[in-house]
Structure formats: structure tokens, C-alpha cells
Amino acid sequence: MVKSRTYRLLLRKEKEGNYTVLVPSLPGCITWGENVDHAIEMAKEAIEAYVEVLKEEGEPIPDDSETFEYSLQLSA
């Protein structure tokens, strides 16, 4: 049985119009896409590859299943 894992993605729109994607729980897992959908697709591939390497090396596999995120907007 395959364990389900949750990963938080941070997408940042670049000046060129592409999106950079960071996966905070997997250090160094960074990719990009031409638009949001493509960026998410690329992130999925990057996460799968990253996790596969962790498995091969017998390392623990972190995820964001216990992470809660809030945004707080403050007036300056």
C-alpha cells in the first residue's frame, strides 16, 4: 500500500511570467513552470524523484501532513 503524503508548494511569479516552485519540507526541491498548472505538474515530478532518492538512501521522508499554514496581513 502506498502511503499518502502532503506537500506544501510555494509558487512565485517571476518577471518573465514563469512560476518558480519551492517545496519547503524538501530542502533544495525547486522547479518551475510556464504557468501555474505546469508549475504544479513539474513540482509533482520533482517531489516524486526527491522521495525516491530518500527511499533508496534509507532516509526519512518528511511531508507537511501535520503543518498548518495561515496568512496574516498587517497594515504598515
N, C-alpha and C positions, 0 to 999 in steps of 0.2 A: 504494500500500500504506500502511495506517495504522500508524504506529509505536505500539507498546505502551509505556505509561508506568506507573510505580508511584508511588502517593502514600500516605504515612502519615497516618492520621487520629487525632486525639486527641479522645476523647469524654469529656465531663464531665457527670455527672448534676447537675441543678440542683434546688434546694429544691422547686420546683413540680412536679418529676417529669419535665420535659423534658430533652433532652440537647443541649448545645452542642457543636458540632464545629469543630475548628480543623485547618487543613491547613498544617503548619509550612513546607513548601517553597514555598508560595504566600502571601506576606505579605498579610494582610488578607482571606484567603479563610476566612470564618467563616460558619457556618449553624447550624441547629438542627432538631430533630425531636421528635415527640411520644414516640417510643420509639427503641430502638437501630436497628431496621430502617428506620424512617422517617428517622432522622438520617443513616444511610449513604446512603440514596436521595437525600436533599437534598444531601449532600456531593458525590455524583457529578454532579448537575446544576450545582452551584456550580463544581466543578473544570472541567467541560466549557465553561462560559461564560467562566471566567477564561482558560483556554488559548486559546479562540477570540479573545479580545481581544489576547492576546500575539501570536498569529499575524498578526492584522490590522495590528498595530503593528510587525511585524518584529522583535519582541523574542525573546531565547532563552527556551525553555520548560524550566524546571527540573523535576526529579522526584526521587524517592527511590530510584531503582533501584540506586544504589551506597551506600545508607545501611543501616547495621546498628544494631539497637536492642537494648539489654539493660536489664533492670530489676534493680536491686540493692537488697536490703532490709538495713538496718543496725539493730541494736539501739541504742537511745539510752542 
